[in-house]
C-alpha cells in the first residue's frame, strides 16, 4: 500500500510540474493569426473572421484546461492543431495579397471546426446522439 501511495504522489507531482510547462510550450508556438492584432498585410474580411474563430477556439482550449476538463497533453495537442491552422491561413493570405480564397477559407474553417468539435467531445459538451432508449446518449464523433 505504501508503494502505491508514493507512486501516486510522484505522478501527481509530475502532472503539477508538467501542466504549466506544457501550457508555456504551446503558448510559445502560437504565432501569426493567434496574435491579438493581425499583421497589416492581412486585410481581408475572411482573415478577420478566421482570426476571431481561431482565437475563440484557442481560448476555449485554455478555459477547458484551466477547469481541468482536459489533460495538459490534450490541451497541447489541440493548441498545436489550432496553431497549424493559423499558420496555414497565414501562408495562404501572404501568398494572395492578404486574402484567403473562399475554397481555402472553407477548408480552414472545417479544420478549425473539427478541433472545436474534438474539444467539445473531450469536455463532454459535444452533440449527443441517440435517444437514451438503449441506456444512454453517445458523443457524435
Secondary structure, 3 states (H helix, E strand, C coil): CHHHHHHHHHHHHHHHHHHHHHHHHHHHCCCHHHCCCCCCCCCCHHHHHHHHHHHHHHHHHHHHHHCCCCCHHHHHHHHHHHHHHHHHHHHHHHHCCCCCCHHHHHHHHHHHHHHHHHHHHHHCCCCEECCCCCCCCEECC
